[in-house]
Amino acid sequence: MVLTRRFLYLALGLSAVVVVFPDPATLLGCALILVLLAAVDMVLAGSPRSVRVERVPTTAVRLGQPTTASTVLHHSGARALRGQVKDGWQPSAGARSPISPIQLAPGRSGADSETAPPGASRRIDTALRPTRRGDLHSEHLSLRSIGPLGLAGRQVVHRVRHTQRVLPPFHSRRHLPSKLQRLRELDGATAVQIRGAGHEFDSLRDYVRGDDVRSIDWRATARRQSSQGQHLVVRTWRPERDRRVILALDSSRTSAVRIEDEPRLDSGIEAALLLGALAAGAGDRVDCFSFDRGISSQARSGMRGDLLHQMAEAMSVVQPRLVEADFSQLPGQIRSISSQRSLLVVLTSLDSGSLEEGLLPVLPALTQRHLVVLAAVRDPELDRRAQARETAGEVYRAAAAERALIEKEALRRQLASLGIEVVEATPHQLPPQLADTYIRLKASGRL
């Protein structure tokens, strides 16, 4: 049983009668009137248990984009139902006006949506603007039925789950056209030729000023004779295609650190999406997985559908876990994906403690067969604290920041000595810098 504001106003009005006529009989009579009216109103209210809740399937949206979650209510009770309905979305779903008024006409028991009387079904749309990626849920829907007097009613909670998947925002998509243009230049699709761009023969063309003289094809030049003289002919090369690019995303405790109001894991996802789309556009095969104590999600270019959408779907449900990463599983996982030489990109943090104990021991086994790139998010707060030295507290914080920067630089030199490329940048700069590293490795023929 639920009571409304109208019941409260009626109770206040009857209390004024009790004040004017302060008698026990008057008090008892007013109380009986309230109870009787509330009971009659509750009995005459439509039964919320006779309502069947049907959730309309949702489509995935990117973080920050508005969407609508729809629910259809089918009423089969004998009395009309008038009241309110509230969808129980979690706060990160950003539901606007989750409480909606509802009015359903009497229905027929067992009637479906096609044979039900008009007005016996109602579609409820809830506007959502998610603030967090992943699977957002509404575990229940509360339905309140109010009687014809508007004093009391009945309420039932229907346990019918509704799910909305929110994909990563992929803000770094704006860098994709320019990076693909550079790849087309490497492929020789434009007039620009980059020195050392791969080892696969592409075509022959006339020599122009600035071309590498080592690319001159003397046999083709000898065959191309004309009345005006001899024309030099050069060979053009293109980067190798159908190479393997493996993206390993660390989702352990270090990925939960917030840098510039964004988890480190989300910055790694942005970088992985840009690099995956770029490598797929270059004709390479891309495999992506996240790991902590085990493999949590995977996506690969051999699956059906668009690779970028597959990666976004797989990474949308990845959340940081407060456990230590088990880097010892990486060699076995890489072997199960590919036995050929691949570009392995590990998106983790340059935390000296976790790397020295976890990743460094397995790096020799990885670098023997693969080209390894370690990508990490750089915290700009360290640089800001290292510069602020006005007060005594700031001096101590600057000393701690300097020590952390020195340890990171020493770790970078140690990784470079093992032949590992290290890309460290702020959250917004990491995706384009990692993409530039991939293009540079492809242009130099190392991939």
C-alpha positions in Angstrom: 0.0 0.0 0.0 1.2 3.5 -0.9 -0.1 6.8 0.2 -0.2 10.0 -1.9 0.1 13.7 -1.1 -3.7 14.0 -1.5 -4.1 11.6 1.5 -1.7 13.9 3.5 -3.8 17.0 2.6 -7.0 15.2 3.6 -5.4 14.2 6.9 -4.4 17.8 7.6 -8.0 18.9 6.8 -9.4 16.4 9.2 -6.9 17.3 11.9 -8.3 20.8 11.8 -11.8 19.3 12.6 -10.2 17.5 15.5 -8.7 20.8 16.8 -12.1 22.6 16.5 -13.9 19.6 18.1 -11.4 18.1 20.5 -13.3 15.0 21.4 -12.1 11.3 21.3 -15.1 10.4 19.2 -14.2 13.0 16.6 -10.6 11.8 16.5 -11.7 8.2 16.1 -14.2 9.1 13.4 -11.6 11.1 11.4 -9.2 8.2 11.6 -11.8 5.7 10.4 -12.7 8.0 7.5 -9.0 8.1 6.5 -8.5 4.4 6.8 -11.8 3.6 5.0 -11.2 6.0 2.1 -7.6 4.8 1.7 -8.7 1.1 1.7 -11.4 1.7 -0.8 -9.1 3.6 -3.1 -6.5 0.9 -2.9 -9.0 -1.8 -3.7 -10.4 0.1 -6.7 -6.9 0.7 -8.1 -5.9 -1.4 -11.1 -3.6 -4.3 -10.2 0.0 -3.6 -11.1 0.6 -7.4 -11.0 -1.5 -7.8 -14.1 1.0 -5.8 -16.1 3.6 -7.7 -18.2 6.9 -5.9 -18.8 8.6 -6.3 -22.2 12.1 -4.8 -22.6 12.9 -3.6 -26.1 16.5 -4.6 -27.1 18.9 -1.8 -27.3 21.8 -1.0 -29.7 25.3 -0.2 -28.6 26.2 3.5 -28.4 29.5 5.3 -27.9 30.3 7.0 -24.6 28.8 10.5 -24.4 26.2 9.9 -27.1 22.5 10.1 -26.1 20.2 7.1 -26.5 16.8 5.9 -25.6 15.8 2.7 -23.7 12.3 1.6 -24.4 9.9 -0.6 -22.4 6.5 -1.8 -23.4 3.8 -2.5 -20.7 1.0 -4.8 -21.5 -2.1 -4.6 -19.1 -4.4 -7.6 -18.8 -6.4 -6.6 -15.7 -10.1 -5.9 -15.4 -9.7 -2.3 -14.1 -7.9 0.6 -15.7 -4.5 1.4 -14.3 -3.4 4.9 -13.6 -0.2 5.8 -11.8 3.5 6.1 -12.3 6.4 3.9 -13.5 10.1 4.2 -12.6 12.9 2.5 -14.4 15.8 1.5 -12.1 18.8 2.5 -14.2 22.1 2.9 -12.4 23.3 6.5 -12.0 26.1 6.2 -14.6 23.4 5.6 -17.2 22.4 9.2 -17.0 18.7 8.6 -17.1 16.6 11.8 -17.6 13.2 11.8 -15.9 13.2 8.1 -14.9 9.6 8.5 -13.4 6.9 8.6 -16.0 3.1 8.9 -15.6 1.1 6.0 -17.1 -2.5 5.2 -17.9 -3.6 1.8 -19.2 -7.0 0.8 -20.3 -8.6 -2.5 -19.1 -7.2 -5.5 -21.0 -8.0 -9.1 -21.5 -6.2 -12.0 -19.8 -3.9 -13.8 -22.2 -4.2 -11.2 -25.0 -1.1 -10.4 -27.0 0.0 -7.1 -28.3 -2.1 -7.5 -31.5 -5.4 -8.6 -30.0 -5.2 -6.4 -26.9 -7.7 -3.6 -26.6 -6.6 -0.1 -27.5 -4.8 1.6 -24.7 -4.0 -1.6 -22.9 -0.3 -1.3 -23.9 2.0 1.6 -23.5 5.6 2.2 -24.6 7.8 4.0 -22.0 10.9 5.7 -23.4 13.7 6.7 -21.0 16.4 9.1 -22.4 19.9 8.1 -21.4 23.2 9.8 -21.7 25.8 7.4 -20.3 28.8 8.6 -18.4 30.6 5.3 -18.2 31.4 2.7 -20.8 30.5 -1.0 -20.4 27.2 -2.8 -19.8 24.8 -0.6 -17.9 21.8 -2.3 -16.3 18.3 -1.6 -15.1 17.6 -4.5 -12.8 13.9 -3.7 -12.1 10.9 -1.5 -13.0 8.7 -0.2 -10.3 5.0 0.2 -11.2 2.7 2.2 -8.9 -1.1 2.1 -9.4 -3.2 4.9 -7.8 -7.0 4.6 -7.0 -9.7 6.8 -8.5 -9.7 9.1 -5.4 -6.0 9.6 -5.7 -5.4 8.9 -2.0 -3.7 5.5 -2.0 -2.7 2.7 -4.3 -0.5 -0.4 -4.8 3.0 -0.8 -6.0 4.9 -3.8 -7.5 8.5 -4.2 -8.5 9.0 -6.2 -11.7 12.4 -7.9 -11.9 13.0 -7.6 -15.6 16.5 -6.7 -16.6 17.4 -4.2 -19.3 20.9 -3.8 -20.6 22.6 -0.9 -22.6 26.1 -1.5 -23.9 28.3 1.6 -24.1 31.3 1.5 -26.3 34.5 3.5 -25.8 34.2 7.1 -27.2 37.2 6.7 -29.7 38.1 10.4 -29.7 41.3 9.6 -31.5 39.3 8.7 -34.6 40.1 12.3 -35.8 43.8 11.2 -36.3 42.9 8.2 -38.5 42.5 10.0 -41.9 45.9 11.7 -41.7 47.6 8.4 -40.6 46.0 6.5 -43.4 47.2 9.2 -45.9 50.7 8.6 -44.7 50.3 4.9 -45.3 49.0 5.5 -48.8 52.1 7.6 -49.4 54.2 4.6 -48.3 52.3 2.3 -50.6 53.0 4.6 -53.6 49.4 5.5 -54.1 50.5 9.2 -54.3 53.4 11.0 -56.0 55.3 11.0 -52.7 57.9 8.3 -52.2 59.5 7.7 -48.9 63.0 6.4 -48.8 63.2 2.9 -47.4 59.5 2.3 -47.6 59.5 -1.5 -47.4 61.0 -4.3 -49.5 58.1 -5.5 -51.8 58.5 -4.3 -55.4 55.6 -2.2 -56.5 56.2 -0.6 -60.0 58.5 1.3 -62.3 58.4 5.0 -63.1 60.6 7.8 -64.5 63.3 9.2 -62.3 62.6 12.6 -60.7 64.9 14.8 -58.8 65.2 13.7 -55.2 64.9 10.0 -55.8 67.4 7.6 -54.3 69.9 6.7 -57.0 70.1 3.2 -55.5 66.5 2.7 -56.8 67.5 3.1 -60.5 66.8 0.0 -62.5 69.5 0.0 -65.2 68.1 -2.8 -67.2 64.7 -1.1 -67.5 66.5 2.1 -68.3 68.5 0.4 -71.1 65.2 -0.9 -72.6 63.5 2.5 -72.5 65.3 4.4 -75.4 63.7 7.2 -77.3 64.8 9.7 -80.0 65.2 12.3 -77.3 67.6 10.2 -75.3 67.6 7.9 -72.4 65.2 8.2 -69.5 66.2 6.9 -66.1 63.8 4.4 -64.5 63.5 3.8 -60.8 61.8 1.1 -58.9 59.2 1.9 -56.3 58.7 -0.2 -53.2 55.8 -0.6 -50.8 55.7 -1.8 -47.2 55.0 -5.4 -46.6 51.4 -6.4 -46.2 49.7 -9.2 -44.3 51.9 -8.8 -41.2 50.7 -9.6 -37.7 50.0 -6.8 -35.2 49.2 -8.1 -31.7 47.8 -5.6 -29.1 48.0 -6.7 -25.4 46.1 -4.4 -23.1 47.0 -4.5 -19.4 43.9 -4.3 -17.2 45.5 -5.0 -13.8 45.7 -2.6 -10.8 48.0 -0.1 -12.5 45.3 0.5 -15.2 42.9 1.8 -12.6 45.0 4.9 -11.9 43.3 8.1 -13.0 45.4 10.5 -15.2 43.7 13.8 -16.1 40.4 12.5 -14.8 40.5 9.4 -17.0 41.5 5.9 -16.1 44.8 4.7 -17.6 42.9 1.8 -19.1 40.7 4.1 -21.1 43.7 5.9 -22.6 45.2 2.5 -23.6 41.9 1.5 -25.2 41.9 4.7 -27.3 45.5 4.0 -28.4 44.6 0.4 -29.2 41.6 1.4 -31.3 43.5 3.8 -33.4 46.4 1.5 -34.0 44.1 -1.4 -34.8 42.1 0.6 -37.3 45.3 1.9 -38.9 47.0 -1.6 -39.1 43.8 -3.1 -40.6 43.7 -0.3 -43.2 47.3 -1.1 -44.1 46.4 -4.7 -44.8 47.9 -6.2 -41.6 46.2 -8.8 -39.5 45.3 -7.5 -36.0 44.7 -9.4 -32.8 43.8 -7.7 -29.6 43.3 -9.0 -26.1 43.2 -7.7 -22.5 44.8 -9.5 -19.6 45.4 -9.3 -15.8 45.6 -12.7 -14.1 44.1 -14.2 -17.3 42.7 -13.3 -20.7 39.5 -11.4 -20.3 38.5 -10.4 -23.9 39.7 -10.9 -27.4 39.1 -9.5 -30.9 40.8 -10.4 -34.2 40.7 -9.4 -37.8 39.8 -13.0 -38.9 36.4 -12.8 -37.3 33.3 -11.7 -39.2 32.4 -8.0 -39.2 34.3 -4.8 -39.0 37.5 -5.1 -36.9 37.0 -1.7 -35.3 33.5 -2.5 -34.1 34.7 -5.9 -32.8 37.5 -4.3 -30.8 35.2 -1.6 -29.4 32.7 -4.3 -28.4 35.4 -6.4 -26.7 37.0 -3.6 -24.9 33.8 -1.9 -23.7 33.3 -4.5 -21.0 37.0 -4.5 -19.8 37.3 -2.9 -16.4 40.4 -2.5 -14.2 40.9 -5.3 -11.6 42.8 -4.6 -8.4 45.2 -7.6 -8.9 48.8 -7.9 -10.1 49.2 -8.6 -13.8 50.5 -12.0 -14.7 53.0 -11.2 -17.5 54.2 -14.8 -17.5 51.2 -15.8 -19.6 52.1 -13.5 -22.5 54.6 -15.8 -24.3 52.1 -18.6 -24.4 49.2 -16.4 -25.5 51.3 -14.9 -28.3 52.3 -18.4 -29.5 48.7 -19.4 -29.6 47.9 -16.4 -31.8 50.8 -16.5 -34.3 54.0 -18.4 -34.8 55.4 -15.9 -37.3 57.3 -12.7 -36.4 54.8 -10.0 -35.3 54.6 -6.5 -33.9 53.7 -6.9 -30.3 52.4 -3.8 -28.6 52.0 -4.0 -24.8 49.9 -1.2 -23.4 50.8 -1.0 -19.7 52.5 1.5 -17.3 56.1 2.3 -16.8 55.9 1.4 -13.1 59.3 0.1 -12.2 58.0 -2.2 -9.5 55.5 -4.1 -11.6 57.7 -4.2 -14.7 60.9 -5.4 -13.0 59.1 -8.2 -11.2 56.6 -9.1 -14.0 57.4 -8.0 -17.5 61.2 -7.8 -17.7 61.8 -11.6 -17.0 59.6 -12.6 -20.0 60.9 -9.9 -22.4 63.8 -12.0 -23.7 61.4 -14.7 -24.8 59.3 -12.1 -26.6 62.1 -10.1 -28.3 63.7 -13.3 -29.8 60.7 -13.8 -32.1 58.8 -10.5 -32.2 59.3 -6.8 -32.5 58.1 -5.4 -29.1 56.7 -1.9 -28.5 55.8 -0.9 -25.0 53.2 2.0 -24.8 52.5 3.8 -21.6 50.5 6.8 -20.4 52.6 9.6 -19.0 51.2 11.5 -16.0 51.7 15.3 -16.7 51.1 15.9 -13.0 54.7 14.6 -12.4 56.1 17.4 -14.6 54.0 20.0 -13.0 55.0 19.0 -9.5 58.6 18.8 -10.5 58.5 22.5 -11.5 56.5 23.9 -8.5 59.0 24.7 -5.7 57.7 27.8 -3.9 56.8 26.3 -0.5 58.4 23.6 1.6 55.7 21.1 0.8 56.1 21.7 -2.9 59.8 21.2 -2.6 59.3 17.7 -1.1 56.7 16.9 -3.7 59.1 18.1 -6.4 61.8 15.8 -5.1 59.5 12.8 -5.1 58.4 13.7 -8.7 62.1 14.0 -9.8 62.9 10.6 -8.3 59.9 9.0 -10.2 61.0 10.6 -13.5 64.6 9.4 -13.0 63.4 5.9 -12.3 61.3 6.0 -15.4 64.2 7.2 -17.6 66.4 4.4 -16.2 63.7 1.9 -17.1 63.4 3.3 -20.6 67.1 2.9 -21.2 67.0 -0.6 -19.9 64.1 -1.5 -22.2 65.9 0.2 -25.2 69.0 -2.0 -24.5 66.8 -5.0 -25.0 65.7 -3.7 -28.4 62.2 -2.5 -27.3 60.6 0.6 -28.6 59.1 2.7 -25.8 56.3 5.1 -26.4 55.3 7.2 -23.5 52.9 10.2 -23.8 50.1 12.0 -22.1 46.6 10.5 -22.5 45.6 12.7 -25.6 49.0 12.3 -27.3 49.5 8.5 -26.8 47.2 7.3 -29.6 48.8 9.5 -32.4 52.3 8.9 -31.2 51.8 5.1 -31.1 50.4 5.3 -34.6 53.4 7.3 -35.8 55.7 4.6 -34.3 53.9 1.9 -36.3 54.2 4.0 -39.5 57.9 4.6 -38.8 58.6 0.9 -38.2 56.7 0.0 -41.4 58.5 2.6 -43.4 61.9 1.4 -42.2 61.1 -2.2 -43.1 61.4 -3.5 -39.5 57.8 -4.8 -39.6 
